[in-house]
Amino acid sequence: MLRRALRNLVNLDEPPERTARAFAIGAFIGFTPLLGLHTILAALVAVGLRLNKTAVLAGSLLNNPWTIAPIIGASWAIGSLLVGSPEVALPQVGLTALVSAEFWRALAAQWRQLLPFAVGGTILSFVAAAVSYPLMLSILRAYRRKYRHRS
């Protein structure tokens, strides 16, 4: 699927700058900490901003089953360096816990556990977009120069 998307990407009939921009936006989405929502977000952003859907989806596919573990690990590591990693005790779960104010306070405090991941993932999103735009632009330009006579 990724190979076909990349083949379609280099053969798009639009300026390489526009394609590279859409790919970089997709890469940004693919590195966000919103796990499970990347494809939906890519589709919504592509339609909402009138970007090429193939380019945005291909960029978001940089985060896939083979790369997700290193991306999550890097997100946690970067975020932990910047904001630390607070220790929060998990609330006791049971029927009586649902009516206890302590349970709901502890549950509300859990967002802090995700803060390092969210901060690190957001930073990686910006880095992925900043790196992927010039890289994809140079790939597209080189490919089109090489195969221009075949069009």
Stockholm file with secondary structure:
# STOCKHOLM 1.0

chainA/1-151         MLRRALRNLVNLDEPPERTARAFAIGAFIGFTPLLGLHTILAALVAVGLRLNKTAVLAGSLLNNPWTIAPIIGASWAIGSLLVGSPEVALPQVGLTALVSAEFWRALAAQWRQLLPFAVGGTILSFVAAAVSYPLMLSILRAYRRKYRHRS
#=GR chainA/1-151 SS CHHHHHHHHHTCSSCHHHHHHHHHHHHHHHHSSCTTCHHHHHHHHHHHTTCCHHHHHHHHTTSSTTTHHHHHHHHHHHHHHHHCCCCCCCCCCSTGGGGCHHHHHHHHHTHHHHHHHHHHHHHHHHHHHHHHHHHHHHHHHHHHHHHGGGC
#=GC SS_cons         CHHHHHHHHHTCSSCHHHHHHHHHHHHHHHHSSCTTCHHHHHHHHHHHTTCCHHHHHHHHTTSSTTTHHHHHHHHHHHHHHHHCCCCCCCCCCSTGGGGCHHHHHHHHHTHHHHHHHHHHHHHHHHHHHHHHHHHHHHHHHHHHHHHGGGC
//
